[in-house]
Amino acid sequence: MSKSEEMRAQYRREDLGKGVRGKYLDRFQESSNVVVLDEDVAKAFPNSQAVNEALRGLLQLAHRTDV
């Protein structure tokens, strides 16, 4: 652990209380916009720009055929 990662002398671990793993997970998942692509889809769309362009094209097509 580097010097910058160490706790300062005035802080003691026991003063911080017991940590709770996953305490905010539900709230995070509700507000997160992260989407995990299946491996085969990720290979076809290597980055977020490619995914966004494909989805925008699909939206345009859907709007045209929705008339």
FENDA-V448807 format. One record per run of one state. SS is the DSSP state (H for helix, E for strand, L for the rest). FROM is the first residue (numbers start at 1). TO is the last residue. If there is no record, write none. Layout:
ss->SS from->FROM to->TO
ss->SS from->FROM to->TO
//
This chain:
ss->L from->1 to->2
ss->H from->3 to->5
ss->L from->6 to->12
ss->H from->13 to->16
ss->L from->17 to->24
ss->H from->25 to->31
ss->L from->32 to->38
ss->H from->39 to->44
ss->L from->45 to->47
ss->H from->48 to->65
ss->L from->66 to->67
//
